[in-house]
Amino acid sequence: MDTTNLPKTRAEAKATGAKYYFTGEPCKHGHVAPRKTKGACLECLKVEWAQRSEEHTSELQSPM
């Protein structure tokens, strides 16, 4: 994702109707990545999605 054209603040993103913004500052987990206007860091979401996918896959593979 090209971050050069993203709004710099959450307030600016909300005002313009953008879905993402980029501050250049790390999130609480140290990722320097774009964030959703609702506040979530995209890299944190990727980690969370991968963990949930792994959990779901292991649940499906476990014998009943």
Secondary structure, 3 states (H helix, E strand, C coil): CCCCCCCCCHHHHHHHCCCEECCCCCCCCCCCCCEECCCCEHHHHHHHHHHHHHHHHHHHHCCC
